[in-house]
Amino acid sequence: MLATGRYPALARAVHDGTHVDAEESFTTGLDWVLDAVAARLG
């Protein structure tokens, strides 16, 4: 998709963006989901 040149802003964000640690990203997302479930139950 990026190689087509149809999405220059996305390509720039992907290439110039900061590296995100996969484990940290997963943990953060899991925390958000668990917080939402806890709020719904409470």
C-alpha positions as CSV (number, residue, x, y, z in Angstrom):
1,M,0.0,0.0,0.0
2,L,2.8,2.4,0.8
3,A,4.7,1.6,-2.3
4,T,1.8,2.8,-4.5
5,G,2.5,6.4,-3.6
6,R,-1.2,7.0,-3.1
7,Y,-0.9,7.7,0.6
8,P,2.1,10.0,1.1
9,A,1.0,11.2,4.5
10,L,0.7,7.6,5.8
11,A,4.0,6.6,4.2
12,R,5.7,9.6,5.9
13,A,4.2,8.8,9.3
14,V,5.3,5.1,9.0
15,H,8.8,6.0,7.9
16,D,9.4,9.0,10.2
17,G,7.4,7.9,13.2
18,T,8.9,6.8,16.4
19,H,9.6,3.1,17.1
20,V,7.0,1.6,19.5
21,D,8.0,-1.4,21.6
22,A,5.6,-4.2,20.9
23,E,5.4,-5.5,24.5
24,E,4.8,-2.0,25.8
25,S,2.1,-1.3,23.2
26,F,0.4,-4.6,24.0
27,T,0.5,-3.9,27.8
28,T,-0.9,-0.4,27.3
29,G,-3.7,-1.7,25.1
30,L,-4.5,-4.5,27.6
31,D,-4.6,-2.1,30.4
32,W,-7.1,0.1,28.5
33,V,-9.4,-2.9,27.8
34,L,-9.3,-4.2,31.3
35,D,-10.0,-0.7,32.7
36,A,-13.0,-0.5,30.4
37,V,-14.3,-3.9,31.5
38,A,-13.8,-3.0,35.1
39,A,-15.7,0.3,34.7
40,R,-18.6,-1.5,33.0
41,L,-18.8,-4.1,35.8
42,G,-18.6,-1.5,38.5
